[in-house]
Amino acid sequence: MVPPRRVYRDVMPASRTDTPNLLVLIKSVLPSLSKAETKVAQEIIREPEAASTRTITELARAAGTSEATVVRFCRSLGLAGHRELRMRAAQAVIGTGDGPDREIAGGDIPTGADMSRIIATVSYADMGAITDTANALDTAACEAAVAALAAAGRIDVFGVEASGIVAADLVKKLHRIGSVAFSWPDVHAALVASALAGPKDVAVAISHSGATTETVEFLEAARDREAVTIAITNHARSPLAQAADLVLTTAARETTFRSGATVSRIAQLMVVDCLFVGVAAKQRKRTAKALAATAAAVSHRQRT
C-alpha cells in the first residue's frame, strides 16, 4: 500500500545531516527573492570569495542595496545572519578547490571561443551540475519518492520541451521493470491523465524553472485527485514545488547558448536515474525478472 499522505507532507529538508553549498542554495531560491535581495544574491554568486570577507556594509555597498536588505536576504536563505553568510561563502569557495580558470567556471562562452574552450566550459558545467545536485538532494524526500513510485498503481510523468525528454526517459526506465508508467506529449493529454488519478497513483512533474504553467497545472490537478505528487525542479520555492508533496531539487546553472535546455537536463536525468535505481533496488526480484524478459524480447533484433 502507498503510505498515508501525511508521511509525504512530513518529509522536510532538515532531515539532511549536511548543508548545501551556499551558491547552490542561493540559486535554488533566486526566483522567490525580492529585486533588492536578488542584487545581493547576484553579487555573492559573482564574487563568493569577496563575500566571505566583506562586512555587511561592504556587501550592501557592492550590491547597491542596504544593510537591512542583506539581513532580509540572510533570513530568506534560512541563515542566522551575516556572520553565517560569510562562513558559508568561505566554505563554498573552499569547496570549489583549484578548479579551472574563472572564465570557464563562470560558464560563459565568449565570441570566438575555440573548440577546446567550449569543451572545457561545457564539461565543467555538466560535472558541476551533477555534483551540486547530489549535494542538494534531500535523501529523505528521495526515499519517500522511491517508496511512492514502487507502490504506485499508475505513474504519470509530464514536462515541457527539454523536461519532456527527461519525463520520457523516466517512463521508459520504469516501464522496463514492469511499472505502469506514462509520459504525455502535450498538456491536454496530461490533464486528462491527472483527472483520472487517485490516491494510489503518483504524478511526477519536471520543470527547471518550476514556473511552467502547463506543468504546474498538471501537478495541481493530480494533487486535487489525491495522487502523490513529486516535483523535480531547480527552484525549491517555485509554484511547482508548492503543488508537490515531495520536492527533489536540482542545482544547475545554464551557460551561454544553453538556457533551460542542457545543463538542467543533465541534472534532471541524474535525479531520474536515482529514482529508477532506487525503485529497481527496492524490488530486486521483480526487476531482475522484468529486465531479463524485456532484454530477451528484443535480443533477436541485434545484428552480429
Secondary structure per residue as TSV (DSSP state, phi and psi in degrees):
chain	resnum	aa	ss	phi	psi
A	1	M	-	360.0	148.8
A	2	V	-	-72.1	130.1
A	3	P	-	-56.6	153.3
A	4	P	-	-54.1	150.5
A	5	R	H	-57.4	-36.0
A	6	R	H	-62.3	-24.4
A	7	V	H	-60.4	-42.4
A	8	Y	H	-70.4	-40.0
A	9	R	H	-63.3	-27.2
A	10	D	T	-84.8	-8.0
A	11	V	-	-74.9	120.0
A	12	M	-	-124.2	147.4
A	13	P	G	-56.2	-21.0
A	14	A	G	-64.6	-9.1
A	15	S	G	-70.5	-14.5
A	16	R	-	-74.3	144.9
A	17	T	S	-93.4	-14.9
A	18	D	S	-106.0	174.9
A	19	T	-	-119.2	137.8
A	20	P	-	-68.8	153.6
A	21	N	-	-53.4	137.2
A	22	L	H	-57.3	-42.1
A	23	L	H	-66.0	-36.2
A	24	V	H	-64.9	-44.2
A	25	L	H	-60.9	-45.7
A	26	I	H	-60.7	-46.1
A	27	K	H	-64.3	-31.4
A	28	S	H	-71.3	-25.1
A	29	V	H	-109.3	1.0
A	30	L	G	-51.5	-45.7
A	31	P	G	-65.1	-20.8
A	32	S	G	-91.0	-4.3
A	33	L	S	-81.3	154.8
A	34	S	-	-71.2	167.8
A	35	K	H	-60.1	-40.8
A	36	A	H	-68.2	-42.0
A	37	E	H	-66.0	-33.6
A	38	T	H	-62.2	-35.6
A	39	K	H	-61.4	-41.3
A	40	V	H	-65.3	-44.2
A	41	A	H	-59.6	-47.0
A	42	Q	H	-65.5	-33.9
A	43	E	H	-67.7	-40.5
A	44	I	H	-68.4	-42.3
A	45	I	H	-61.9	-38.8
A	46	R	H	-70.0	-40.9
A	47	E	-	-135.0	68.6
A	48	P	H	-62.1	-34.5
A	49	E	H	-65.5	-42.2
A	50	A	H	-65.4	-37.8
A	51	A	H	-63.5	-26.0
A	52	S	T	-74.9	-13.5
A	53	T	T	-119.4	-16.7
A	54	R	-	-71.6	145.6
A	55	T	-	-73.8	168.6
A	56	I	H	-62.7	-34.8
A	57	T	H	-67.3	-43.0
A	58	E	H	-66.2	-40.2
A	59	L	H	-66.3	-42.6
A	60	A	H	-61.9	-42.1
A	61	R	H	-65.3	-43.5
A	62	A	H	-63.9	-33.6
A	63	A	H	-87.1	-8.9
A	64	G	T	72.7	33.8
A	65	T	S	-130.7	-163.7
A	66	S	-	-109.9	165.6
A	67	E	H	-62.2	-35.9
A	68	A	H	-62.6	-35.7
A	69	T	H	-66.1	-40.2
A	70	V	H	-61.5	-41.2
A	71	V	H	-63.2	-45.3
A	72	R	H	-63.3	-37.8
A	73	F	H	-61.4	-43.7
A	74	C	H	-59.9	-42.9
A	75	R	H	-65.2	-37.2
A	76	S	H	-62.7	-29.8
A	77	L	T	-85.4	-6.9
A	78	G	T	81.6	20.5
A	79	L	-	-93.4	154.3
A	80	A	S	-68.8	-30.1
A	81	G	S	169.2	-167.8
A	82	H	H	-63.9	-33.9
A	83	R	H	-61.3	-44.9
A	84	E	H	-67.1	-35.1
A	85	L	H	-59.9	-45.4
A	86	R	H	-62.2	-42.8
A	87	M	H	-63.2	-43.7
A	88	R	H	-69.3	-32.2
A	89	A	H	-65.6	-40.9
A	90	A	H	-63.7	-41.5
A	91	Q	H	-63.5	-37.9
A	92	A	H	-64.8	-39.8
A	93	V	H	-65.8	-44.5
A	94	I	H	-62.4	-38.5
A	95	G	H	-65.8	-20.6
A	96	T	T	-79.9	-15.5
A	97	G	-	62.6	-158.8
A	98	D	S	-69.4	-49.0
A	99	G	-	56.7	-170.3
A	100	P	S	-81.8	-178.4
A	101	D	-	-69.6	165.6
A	102	R	H	-57.8	-38.1
A	103	E	H	-66.7	-41.3
A	104	I	H	-68.6	-43.8
A	105	A	H	-62.0	-30.5
A	106	G	H	-69.5	-21.0
A	107	G	T	85.5	0.8
A	108	D	-	-91.8	140.9
A	109	I	-	-109.6	109.0
A	110	P	-	-75.8	162.8
A	111	T	T	-59.8	132.8
A	112	G	T	85.2	7.0
A	113	A	-	-61.6	136.0
A	114	D	-	-82.1	173.8
A	115	M	H	-64.7	-34.9
A	116	S	H	-64.7	-38.0
A	117	R	H	-67.2	-41.9
A	118	I	H	-62.8	-44.7
A	119	I	H	-62.5	-44.3
A	120	A	H	-62.6	-42.7
A	121	T	H	-69.2	-46.6
A	122	V	H	-65.1	-45.5
A	123	S	H	-66.3	-37.5
A	124	Y	H	-65.2	-42.0
A	125	A	H	-65.2	-41.6
A	126	D	H	-66.0	-46.1
A	127	M	H	-64.1	-38.7
A	128	G	H	-64.8	-38.3
A	129	A	H	-63.0	-40.9
A	130	I	H	-67.5	-46.7
A	131	T	H	-62.8	-46.7
A	132	D	H	-66.6	-36.4
A	133	T	H	-66.7	-41.0
A	134	A	H	-59.7	-39.2
A	135	N	H	-73.5	-29.5
A	136	A	H	-84.4	-25.4
A	137	L	S	-63.5	135.2
A	138	D	-	-85.3	115.8
A	139	T	H	-59.8	-42.9
A	140	A	H	-64.2	-40.4
A	141	A	H	-64.9	-40.3
A	142	C	H	-62.9	-43.6
A	143	E	H	-62.1	-41.9
A	144	A	H	-66.3	-38.7
A	145	A	H	-64.4	-42.6
A	146	V	H	-63.1	-42.9
A	147	A	H	-61.7	-42.4
A	148	A	H	-65.6	-44.0
A	149	L	H	-64.8	-41.0
A	150	A	H	-66.0	-31.2
A	151	A	H	-97.0	-3.5
A	152	A	-	-68.2	141.8
A	153	G	S	-75.7	-32.6
A	154	R	-	-153.5	143.4
A	155	I	E	-124.6	124.1
A	156	D	E	-114.1	131.4
A	157	V	E	-126.0	135.4
A	158	F	E	-142.9	141.1
A	159	G	E	-158.9	158.1
A	160	V	-	-105.2	139.4
A	161	E	T	53.8	-119.8
A	162	A	H	-59.4	-36.9
A	163	S	H	-67.9	-26.7
A	164	G	H	-66.8	-32.7
A	165	I	H	-64.0	-40.9
A	166	V	H	-66.7	-39.8
A	167	A	H	-59.5	-44.7
A	168	A	H	-64.3	-36.5
A	169	D	H	-63.9	-44.2
A	170	L	H	-62.2	-44.6
A	171	V	H	-64.1	-41.2
A	172	K	H	-61.3	-42.0
A	173	K	H	-65.5	-47.1
A	174	L	H	-64.3	-38.2
A	175	H	H	-61.3	-37.0
A	176	R	H	-64.4	-22.4
A	177	I	T	-108.5	17.9
A	178	G	T	92.4	5.3
A	179	S	-	-78.7	146.5
A	180	V	-	-87.3	99.5
A	181	A	E	-136.7	144.7
A	182	F	E	-138.6	143.0
A	183	S	E	-116.9	149.9
A	184	W	-	-119.2	135.4
A	185	P	S	-78.2	-19.2
A	186	D	S	-145.7	164.2
A	187	V	H	-67.6	-31.8
A	188	H	H	-62.8	-46.2
A	189	A	H	-63.7	-38.8
A	190	A	H	-65.5	-41.9
A	191	L	H	-68.0	-36.0
A	192	V	H	-61.8	-43.9
A	193	A	H	-62.8	-44.8
A	194	S	H	-68.0	-28.0
A	195	A	H	-67.5	-22.6
A	196	L	T	-98.8	1.8
A	197	A	-	-73.6	160.3
A	198	G	-	-143.9	-177.7
A	199	P	T	-59.0	-22.2
A	200	K	T	-91.9	1.3
A	201	D	-	-104.8	165.6
A	202	V	E	-129.0	136.4
A	203	A	E	-117.1	129.4
A	204	V	E	-117.2	124.7
A	205	A	E	-117.1	136.1
A	206	I	E	-123.6	124.1
A	207	S	E	-158.0	124.2
A	208	H	S	-59.3	-49.1
A	209	S	S	-77.1	-27.2
A	210	G	S	74.2	10.6
A	211	A	-	-123.3	3.7
A	212	T	-	-64.3	118.2
A	213	T	H	-55.0	-48.2
A	214	E	H	-61.5	-40.0
A	215	T	H	-69.7	-39.8
A	216	V	H	-64.7	-43.0
A	217	E	H	-61.3	-40.4
A	218	F	H	-59.5	-47.7
A	219	L	H	-70.7	-37.2
A	220	E	H	-63.1	-39.9
A	221	A	H	-64.7	-41.1
A	222	A	H	-66.5	-38.4
A	223	R	H	-62.6	-40.1
A	224	D	H	-63.5	-25.8
A	225	R	T	-90.7	6.6
A	226	E	T	69.2	21.7
A	227	A	-	-74.3	156.5
A	228	V	E	-73.5	128.1
A	229	T	E	-112.3	132.6
A	230	I	E	-125.2	129.7
A	231	A	E	-113.3	134.6
A	232	I	E	-114.7	110.2
A	233	T	E	-151.0	159.8
A	234	N	S	-85.5	-10.4
A	235	H	-	-125.8	109.8
A	236	A	T	-69.0	-16.6
A	237	R	T	-113.5	23.1
A	238	S	S	-79.1	165.7
A	239	P	H	-56.1	-36.4
A	240	L	H	-64.6	-43.6
A	241	A	H	-61.5	-35.5
A	242	Q	H	-66.2	-25.5
A	243	A	T	-89.5	-2.2
A	244	A	-	-104.6	145.3
A	245	D	S	-73.8	-36.9
A	246	L	E	-129.9	130.7
A	247	V	E	-116.2	121.8
A	248	L	E	-109.2	112.3
A	249	T	E	-95.9	127.3
A	250	T	-	-90.6	170.3
A	251	A	-	-140.9	88.2
A	252	A	-	-133.6	138.5
A	253	R	-	-118.6	115.8
A	254	E	-	-69.3	147.5
A	255	T	-	-108.4	-179.5
A	256	T	T	-53.5	134.5
A	257	F	T	71.0	5.9
A	258	R	-	-126.9	20.7
A	259	S	T	-60.6	122.0
A	260	G	T	61.5	20.7
A	261	A	T	-133.6	-31.1
A	262	T	S	-121.3	-62.4
A	263	V	H	-60.3	-40.9
A	264	S	H	-62.3	-38.4
A	265	R	H	-66.1	-39.1
A	266	I	H	-60.5	-44.6
A	267	A	H	-65.8	-41.3
A	268	Q	H	-64.4	-41.0
A	269	L	H	-63.9	-34.3
A	270	M	H	-63.2	-41.9
A	271	V	H	-65.8	-43.9
A	272	V	H	-59.0	-42.3
A	273	D	H	-63.3	-39.7
A	274	C	H	-62.1	-42.8
A	275	L	H	-64.7	-45.6
A	276	F	H	-61.8	-48.8
A	277	V	H	-63.0	-37.1
A	278	G	H	-62.5	-45.1
A	279	V	H	-65.3	-44.5
A	280	A	H	-61.0	-41.7
A	281	A	H	-70.3	-28.1
A	282	K	H	-72.4	-24.7
A	283	Q	T	-133.3	65.9
A	284	R	H	-58.7	-46.2
A	285	K	H	-63.3	-46.3
A	286	R	H	-63.3	-40.0
A	287	T	H	-63.4	-47.8
A	288	A	H	-60.1	-42.3
A	289	K	H	-66.2	-43.5
A	290	A	H	-66.9	-42.5
A	291	L	H	-64.6	-39.1
A	292	A	H	-65.0	-41.9
A	293	A	H	-68.0	-42.8
A	294	T	H	-72.0	-33.3
A	295	A	H	-67.3	-41.3
A	296	A	H	-65.6	-32.7
A	297	A	H	-63.4	-26.7
A	298	V	H	-117.2	0.0
A	299	S	H	-61.3	-35.3
A	300	H	T	-71.8	-8.2
A	301	R	T	-94.4	3.8
A	302	Q	S	-97.1	127.3
A	303	R	-	-82.1	145.6
A	304	T	-	-108.5	360.0
